Amino acid sequence: MNENEFQFVMDCDVESLVAFLQEDYDMPISEAFEKVYSSKAFEKLKDRNTGLYLQSPAYIYEFLREEMN
């Protein structure tokens, strides 16, 4: 996977995570983006070595939810 493809996958995952947060927590979009980008889950997501980016957004979201609780 080249850098452009990796970035596309990351962007799609972030978009999904933000949508999940908005739906589950009735969170404004700006707050949802802040939560995602400041999370440990996002740090793992952007690290290719973890392979987390290869998982479904729902699977990644579970990491984010655990971190928030």
Sequence and secondary structure as in RCSB ss.txt:
>XXXX:A:sequence
MNENEFQFVMDCDVESLVAFLQEDYDMPISEAFEKVYSSKAFEKLKDRNTGLYLQSPAYIYEFLREEMN
>XXXX:A:secstr
  HHHHHHHHHHHHHHHHHHHHHHH   HHHHHHHHHTSHHHHHHT GGG GGGS HHHHHHHHHHHH 
